[in-house]
Amino acid sequence: MVDERTLIASLISLVGAETIANDCAIIPLEDKYLVATTDMLHEQTDFPSRMTDWQRGWMAVAASLSDVAAMGARPLLILVAVGLDRPERLYPLMEGAVACCREHETILGGGDIDSHQELTLVSTGIGMVEKDRIVRRTGARVGDAICVTGILGRAQAALQGHWQYERSLFEPHPRIKEGRVLGESGVTSMMDISDGLALSLHDLARVNDVGYEIHADQLSLIPELPADEACELALFGGGDYELLFTIPHSSLPLAGLDAYHIGDVIADRKVLLDGAPLPVRGYQHRWK
């Protein structure tokens, strides 16, 4: 079975490692950078059946805004292309997309529609960031603190039947403001963790010449669930549009920011949980 990360890695010789190293493409523009990203979401694989079309539109935009946030950037524009199975679905889909744009102070600037057998939404996000404030996945240093924003695992908890958390899954809020604050606070690396914490730590390990060790008793867990279940959800659950970042200990705590110190960057190029290897598990598309 082939997973999406293996397929993407096979393109390095074609497009270069830098092209696939970050959450967004980086385009120099005088004293700033434009950042750009795109996400494709399908009815069967990405949208739970309980969702409304308004929520599907919101999620499509949120996916791209979360990538923009991971670069420390301010969103400028969202484009949405819709592969539409039924024409009456377009208006509520775009209502949700526009609502997410307005909530996060950007605009929906256009897109495309065509006829598809399965509803498919493709969102493209464009942002801007000062050159001295941009944050990449690379840059972590030995001794840095590993931190995350927010409580982890609520989106996956909803998927597993804890429907009291369904808004975390259906209407995720990308951490735009937090990403901007972190870009101004000296973070050394950062990424979006919508595919899960464990998988994201391994993603960082692949592009940095360091290792990562986190601790179960420091994770930001759902307080209402049993600790073992909450820990599993926090480590391996997808759908949390939170940020994973590294930062010098001297910059902690971050006043007014919903962030948690969960471990430290280490010299040994391993990803560890309480001293043991952390499995490479999370949300990925796979092909037989």
C-alpha positions as a Markdown table, in Angstrom:
| # | Residue | x | y | z |
|---|---|---|---|---|
| 1 | Met | 0.0 | 0.0 | 0.0 |
| 2 | Val | 1.3 | 3.5 | -1.0 |
| 3 | Asp | 0.5 | 6.5 | 1.2 |
| 4 | Glu | 0.4 | 10.2 | 0.1 |
| 5 | Arg | 3.7 | 11.1 | 1.8 |
| 6 | Thr | 5.6 | 8.4 | -0.1 |
| 7 | Leu | 4.1 | 9.6 | -3.4 |
| 8 | Ile | 5.0 | 13.2 | -2.7 |
| 9 | Ala | 8.5 | 12.3 | -1.7 |
| 10 | Ser | 8.9 | 10.6 | -5.1 |
| 11 | Leu | 8.6 | 14.0 | -6.7 |
| 12 | Ile | 11.7 | 15.5 | -5.0 |
| 13 | Ser | 14.0 | 14.8 | -8.0 |
| 14 | Leu | 11.4 | 16.4 | -10.3 |
| 15 | Val | 10.3 | 19.6 | -8.4 |
| 16 | Gly | 13.0 | 19.9 | -5.7 |
| 17 | Ala | 12.9 | 19.4 | -1.9 |
| 18 | Glu | 12.0 | 23.0 | -1.1 |
| 19 | Thr | 8.9 | 22.8 | -3.2 |
| 20 | Ile | 7.3 | 20.1 | -1.0 |
| 21 | Ala | 9.0 | 21.1 | 2.3 |
| 22 | Asn | 6.4 | 23.6 | 3.7 |
| 23 | Asp | 2.7 | 24.1 | 4.2 |
| 24 | Cys | 2.7 | 26.7 | 1.4 |
| 25 | Ala | 4.7 | 27.8 | -1.6 |
| 26 | Ile | 6.9 | 30.8 | -0.9 |
| 27 | Ile | 7.1 | 33.6 | -3.5 |
| 28 | Pro | 9.4 | 36.7 | -2.9 |
| 29 | Leu | 7.7 | 40.0 | -3.3 |
| 30 | Glu | 9.9 | 43.0 | -2.5 |
| 31 | Asp | 10.2 | 43.1 | 1.3 |
| 32 | Lys | 7.5 | 40.5 | 1.8 |
| 33 | Tyr | 6.6 | 36.9 | 0.8 |
| 34 | Leu | 3.4 | 35.7 | -0.8 |
| 35 | Val | 2.5 | 32.2 | 0.3 |
| 36 | Ala | 0.1 | 30.0 | -1.6 |
| 37 | Thr | -1.5 | 26.6 | -0.9 |
| 38 | Thr | -4.2 | 24.4 | -2.3 |
| 39 | Asp | -6.4 | 21.6 | -0.8 |
| 40 | Met | -8.7 | 19.1 | -2.4 |
| 41 | Leu | -11.6 | 17.6 | -0.4 |
| 42 | His | -14.0 | 14.9 | -1.6 |
| 43 | Glu | -17.5 | 13.9 | -0.4 |
| 44 | Gln | -16.6 | 10.2 | 0.4 |
| 45 | Thr | -13.2 | 10.6 | 1.9 |
| 46 | Asp | -13.2 | 14.0 | 3.6 |
| 47 | Phe | -16.8 | 15.0 | 4.5 |
| 48 | Pro | -18.6 | 13.0 | 7.2 |
| 49 | Ser | -22.2 | 12.3 | 6.2 |
| 50 | Arg | -23.6 | 14.3 | 9.1 |
| 51 | Met | -22.2 | 17.5 | 7.7 |
| 52 | Thr | -24.3 | 20.2 | 6.0 |
| 53 | Asp | -23.2 | 21.7 | 2.7 |
| 54 | Trp | -22.6 | 25.0 | 4.6 |
| 55 | Gln | -20.1 | 23.2 | 6.8 |
| 56 | Arg | -18.5 | 21.5 | 3.8 |
| 57 | Gly | -17.9 | 24.9 | 2.3 |
| 58 | Trp | -16.5 | 26.2 | 5.6 |
| 59 | Met | -14.1 | 23.3 | 6.0 |
| 60 | Ala | -12.7 | 23.6 | 2.5 |
| 61 | Val | -11.7 | 27.2 | 3.2 |
| 62 | Ala | -10.5 | 26.4 | 6.7 |
| 63 | Ala | -8.1 | 23.8 | 5.3 |
| 64 | Ser | -6.2 | 26.3 | 3.2 |
| 65 | Leu | -6.3 | 29.1 | 5.8 |
| 66 | Ser | -4.7 | 26.7 | 8.3 |
| 67 | Asp | -1.8 | 26.2 | 5.9 |
| 68 | Val | -1.4 | 30.0 | 5.6 |
| 69 | Ala | -1.5 | 30.3 | 9.4 |
| 70 | Ala | 1.4 | 27.8 | 9.6 |
| 71 | Met | 3.6 | 30.2 | 7.7 |
| 72 | Gly | 2.9 | 33.1 | 10.1 |
| 73 | Ala | 1.1 | 34.8 | 7.2 |
| 74 | Arg | -2.0 | 37.0 | 6.9 |
| 75 | Pro | -4.6 | 35.6 | 4.4 |
| 76 | Leu | -5.3 | 37.8 | 1.4 |
| 77 | Leu | -7.5 | 35.7 | -0.8 |
| 78 | Ile | -9.3 | 32.4 | -1.2 |
| 79 | Leu | -10.3 | 30.7 | -4.5 |
| 80 | Val | -12.7 | 27.8 | -4.5 |
| 81 | Ala | -13.3 | 25.4 | -7.4 |
| 82 | Val | -16.3 | 23.1 | -7.0 |
| 83 | Gly | -16.9 | 19.8 | -8.8 |
| 84 | Leu | -20.6 | 19.7 | -8.4 |
| 85 | Asp | -22.8 | 16.6 | -8.4 |
| 86 | Arg | -26.1 | 18.5 | -8.0 |
| 87 | Pro | -26.6 | 22.2 | -8.8 |
| 88 | Glu | -28.8 | 23.0 | -5.8 |
| 89 | Arg | -25.8 | 22.4 | -3.5 |
| 90 | Leu | -23.7 | 25.3 | -4.8 |
| 91 | Tyr | -25.3 | 28.1 | -2.9 |
| 92 | Pro | -25.1 | 26.6 | 0.6 |
| 93 | Leu | -21.6 | 25.4 | -0.1 |
| 94 | Met | -20.5 | 28.9 | -1.0 |
| 95 | Glu | -22.4 | 30.4 | 1.9 |
| 96 | Gly | -20.2 | 28.4 | 4.2 |
| 97 | Ala | -17.0 | 29.2 | 2.3 |
| 98 | Val | -17.8 | 33.0 | 2.4 |
| 99 | Ala | -18.6 | 32.8 | 6.2 |
| 100 | Cys | -15.3 | 31.2 | 6.9 |
| 101 | Cys | -13.5 | 33.9 | 4.9 |
| 102 | Arg | -15.3 | 36.7 | 6.7 |
| 103 | Glu | -14.6 | 35.1 | 10.1 |
| 104 | His | -10.9 | 35.1 | 9.3 |
| 105 | Glu | -10.8 | 38.5 | 7.7 |
| 106 | Thr | -10.1 | 37.5 | 4.1 |
| 107 | Ile | -12.2 | 37.4 | 0.9 |
| 108 | Leu | -13.4 | 34.8 | -1.5 |
| 109 | Gly | -12.1 | 36.1 | -4.8 |
| 110 | Gly | -13.5 | 33.6 | -7.3 |
| 111 | Gly | -13.1 | 30.1 | -8.5 |
| 112 | Asp | -14.6 | 27.6 | -10.9 |
| 113 | Ile | -17.4 | 25.0 | -11.2 |
| 114 | Asp | -18.0 | 22.0 | -13.3 |
| 115 | Ser | -20.0 | 18.8 | -13.2 |
| 116 | His | -18.6 | 15.8 | -11.2 |
| 117 | Gln | -20.0 | 12.5 | -10.1 |
| 118 | Glu | -18.8 | 13.1 | -6.5 |
| 119 | Leu | -18.8 | 16.5 | -4.8 |
| 120 | Thr | -15.2 | 17.8 | -4.8 |
| 121 | Leu | -14.0 | 21.1 | -3.4 |
| 122 | Val | -10.6 | 22.6 | -4.2 |
| 123 | Ser | -9.6 | 25.6 | -2.2 |
| 124 | Thr | -6.6 | 27.8 | -2.9 |
| 125 | Gly | -5.3 | 30.2 | -0.2 |
| 126 | Ile | -2.9 | 33.1 | -0.8 |
| 127 | Gly | -1.4 | 35.1 | 2.1 |
| 128 | Met | 1.4 | 37.6 | 2.8 |
| 129 | Val | 4.0 | 37.8 | 5.5 |
| 130 | Glu | 7.0 | 40.0 | 6.2 |
| 131 | Lys | 10.3 | 38.4 | 5.3 |
| 132 | Asp | 11.6 | 38.5 | 8.9 |
| 133 | Arg | 8.3 | 37.0 | 10.2 |
| 134 | Ile | 7.9 | 34.0 | 7.9 |
| 135 | Val | 8.0 | 30.6 | 9.7 |
| 136 | Arg | 9.0 | 27.4 | 7.8 |
| 137 | Arg | 9.0 | 23.7 | 8.9 |
| 138 | Thr | 12.7 | 23.8 | 8.9 |
| 139 | Gly | 14.7 | 25.7 | 11.6 |
| 140 | Ala | 14.2 | 23.7 | 14.8 |
| 141 | Arg | 17.3 | 23.7 | 17.1 |
| 142 | Val | 18.3 | 21.2 | 19.8 |
| 143 | Gly | 16.9 | 22.4 | 23.2 |
| 144 | Asp | 13.9 | 24.2 | 21.7 |
| 145 | Ala | 10.5 | 23.6 | 23.3 |
| 146 | Ile | 7.9 | 21.7 | 21.3 |
| 147 | Cys | 4.5 | 23.3 | 21.6 |
| 148 | Val | 1.0 | 23.0 | 20.2 |
| 149 | Thr | -2.0 | 25.3 | 20.1 |
| 150 | Gly | -5.3 | 24.2 | 21.5 |
| 151 | Ile | -6.7 | 20.9 | 22.9 |
| 152 | Leu | -6.0 | 18.0 | 20.6 |
| 153 | Gly | -8.2 | 15.1 | 19.6 |
| 154 | Arg | -11.7 | 16.7 | 19.5 |
| 155 | Ala | -12.2 | 16.3 | 15.8 |
| 156 | Gln | -11.3 | 12.6 | 15.8 |
| 157 | Ala | -13.4 | 12.1 | 19.0 |
| 158 | Ala | -16.4 | 13.3 | 17.0 |
| 159 | Leu | -15.6 | 10.8 | 14.2 |
| 160 | Gln | -15.5 | 8.1 | 16.8 |
| 161 | Gly | -19.0 | 8.9 | 18.1 |
| 162 | His | -18.4 | 11.6 | 20.7 |
| 163 | Trp | -20.7 | 14.0 | 18.9 |
| 164 | Gln | -20.5 | 16.7 | 21.5 |
| 165 | Tyr | -17.3 | 17.7 | 19.7 |
| 166 | Glu | -18.8 | 17.7 | 16.2 |
| 167 | Arg | -18.3 | 21.5 | 15.7 |
| 168 | Ser | -14.5 | 20.9 | 16.2 |
| 169 | Leu | -14.7 | 18.5 | 13.2 |
| 170 | Phe | -17.3 | 20.2 | 11.0 |
| 171 | Glu | -16.4 | 23.9 | 11.6 |
| 172 | Pro | -12.7 | 24.0 | 12.4 |
| 173 | His | -11.1 | 27.4 | 13.2 |
| 174 | Pro | -7.7 | 27.8 | 11.6 |
| 175 | Arg | -5.2 | 29.6 | 13.9 |
| 176 | Ile | -4.6 | 32.7 | 11.8 |
| 177 | Lys | -4.1 | 35.2 | 14.7 |
| 178 | Glu | -2.1 | 32.7 | 16.6 |
| 179 | Gly | 0.2 | 32.0 | 13.6 |
| 180 | Arg | 0.8 | 35.8 | 13.3 |
| 181 | Val | 1.7 | 36.1 | 16.9 |
| 182 | Leu | 4.0 | 33.1 | 16.8 |
| 183 | Gly | 5.7 | 34.5 | 13.7 |
| 184 | Glu | 6.5 | 37.6 | 15.8 |
| 185 | Ser | 7.6 | 35.6 | 18.9 |
| 186 | Gly | 10.7 | 33.9 | 17.6 |
| 187 | Val | 9.4 | 30.4 | 16.8 |
| 188 | Thr | 12.0 | 28.4 | 14.9 |
| 189 | Ser | 9.7 | 26.1 | 13.0 |
| 190 | Met | 6.0 | 25.5 | 12.6 |
| 191 | Met | 3.4 | 23.5 | 10.7 |
| 192 | Asp | -0.3 | 22.8 | 10.6 |
| 193 | Ile | -1.3 | 19.5 | 12.3 |
| 194 | Ser | -4.6 | 18.6 | 10.6 |
| 195 | Asp | -3.2 | 15.1 | 9.8 |
| 196 | Gly | -2.4 | 14.4 | 13.5 |
| 197 | Leu | 0.3 | 15.2 | 16.0 |
| 198 | Ala | 2.4 | 12.0 | 15.6 |
| 199 | Leu | 2.5 | 12.2 | 11.8 |
| 200 | Ser | 3.3 | 15.9 | 12.0 |
| 201 | Leu | 6.3 | 15.3 | 14.3 |
| 202 | His | 7.6 | 12.8 | 11.8 |
| 203 | Asp | 7.1 | 15.3 | 9.0 |
| 204 | Leu | 9.2 | 17.8 | 10.9 |
| 205 | Ala | 11.9 | 15.2 | 11.6 |
| 206 | Arg | 12.2 | 14.5 | 7.9 |
| 207 | Val | 13.2 | 18.1 | 7.1 |
| 208 | Asn | 15.2 | 19.0 | 10.2 |
| 209 | Asp | 18.5 | 17.6 | 11.4 |
| 210 | Val | 17.2 | 17.0 | 14.9 |
| 211 | Gly | 14.9 | 14.8 | 16.8 |
| 212 | Tyr | 11.7 | 15.3 | 18.9 |
| 213 | Glu | 10.7 | 13.9 | 22.2 |
| 214 | Ile | 7.2 | 14.6 | 23.7 |
| 215 | His | 5.7 | 13.4 | 27.0 |
| 216 | Ala | 2.2 | 12.0 | 27.5 |
| 217 | Asp | 1.7 | 13.9 | 30.8 |
| 218 | Gln | 2.3 | 17.2 | 29.0 |
| 219 | Leu | -0.2 | 16.6 | 26.1 |
| 220 | Ser | -3.2 | 19.0 | 25.8 |
| 221 | Leu | -5.9 | 16.3 | 26.3 |
| 222 | Ile | -9.7 | 16.5 | 26.2 |
| 223 | Pro | -10.5 | 16.7 | 29.9 |
| 224 | Glu | -14.0 | 15.0 | 29.7 |
| 225 | Leu | -12.7 | 11.7 | 28.3 |
| 226 | Pro | -10.7 | 8.9 | 30.0 |
| 227 | Ala | -7.0 | 9.7 | 29.9 |
| 228 | Asp | -5.9 | 6.7 | 27.8 |
| 229 | Glu | -8.6 | 7.4 | 25.1 |
| 230 | Ala | -7.9 | 11.2 | 25.1 |
| 231 | Cys | -4.1 | 10.5 | 24.7 |
| 232 | Glu | -4.7 | 8.2 | 21.7 |
| 233 | Leu | -6.9 | 10.8 | 20.1 |
| 234 | Ala | -4.4 | 13.6 | 20.8 |
| 235 | Leu | -1.5 | 11.7 | 19.3 |
| 236 | Phe | -3.1 | 10.1 | 16.2 |
| 237 | Gly | -6.4 | 11.8 | 15.5 |
| 238 | Gly | -6.8 | 14.0 | 12.4 |
| 239 | Gly | -8.9 | 17.1 | 11.8 |
| 240 | Asp | -7.5 | 19.4 | 14.5 |
| 241 | Tyr | -6.6 | 22.6 | 12.7 |
| 242 | Glu | -4.0 | 23.5 | 15.3 |
| 243 | Leu | -0.3 | 24.5 | 15.0 |
| 244 | Leu | 2.8 | 22.6 | 16.0 |
| 245 | Phe | 5.8 | 24.7 | 16.6 |
| 246 | Thr | 9.3 | 24.9 | 18.2 |
| 247 | Ile | 10.5 | 27.9 | 20.2 |
| 248 | Pro | 13.4 | 28.7 | 22.5 |
| 249 | His | 12.5 | 28.1 | 26.2 |
| 250 | Ser | 13.5 | 31.7 | 26.8 |
| 251 | Ser | 10.5 | 32.8 | 24.8 |
| 252 | Leu | 8.0 | 30.9 | 27.0 |
| 253 | Pro | 5.4 | 31.4 | 28.3 |
| 254 | Leu | 3.6 | 33.1 | 25.4 |
| 255 | Ala | 1.2 | 35.5 | 27.1 |
| 256 | Gly | -2.4 | 35.3 | 26.0 |
| 257 | Leu | -1.8 | 32.4 | 23.6 |
| 258 | Asp | -3.7 | 29.1 | 24.0 |
| 259 | Ala | -0.5 | 27.0 | 23.7 |
| 260 | Tyr | 1.0 | 24.0 | 25.5 |
| 261 | His | 4.6 | 22.9 | 26.0 |
| 262 | Ile | 4.6 | 19.1 | 25.2 |
| 263 | Gly | 8.3 | 18.2 | 24.8 |
| 264 | Asp | 11.7 | 19.2 | 23.6 |
| 265 | Val | 13.9 | 19.1 | 20.5 |
| 266 | Ile | 16.7 | 16.6 | 20.9 |
| 267 | Ala | 20.0 | 15.8 | 19.1 |
| 268 | Asp | 19.2 | 12.2 | 18.3 |
| 269 | Arg | 17.2 | 12.1 | 15.0 |
| 270 | Lys | 14.3 | 10.1 | 16.4 |
| 271 | Val | 10.6 | 10.9 | 17.3 |
| 272 | Leu | 9.9 | 9.7 | 20.8 |
| 273 | Leu | 7.0 | 9.5 | 23.3 |
| 274 | Asp | 8.3 | 9.1 | 26.8 |
| 275 | Gly | 11.6 | 7.7 | 25.5 |
| 276 | Ala | 10.0 | 5.1 | 23.2 |
| 277 | Pro | 9.6 | 5.4 | 19.4 |
| 278 | Leu | 6.3 | 7.2 | 18.4 |
| 279 | Pro | 4.5 | 5.3 | 15.7 |
| 280 | Val | 4.1 | 6.9 | 12.3 |
| 281 | Arg | 0.3 | 7.1 | 12.4 |
| 282 | Gly | -2.3 | 9.7 | 11.5 |
| 283 | Tyr | -4.6 | 10.7 | 8.7 |
| 284 | Gln | -3.3 | 9.9 | 5.2 |
| 285 | His | -4.7 | 9.0 | 1.8 |
| 286 | Arg | -3.6 | 5.5 | 0.7 |
| 287 | Trp | -3.6 | 3.5 | -2.5 |
| 288 | Lys | -3.4 | -0.3 | -2.9 |
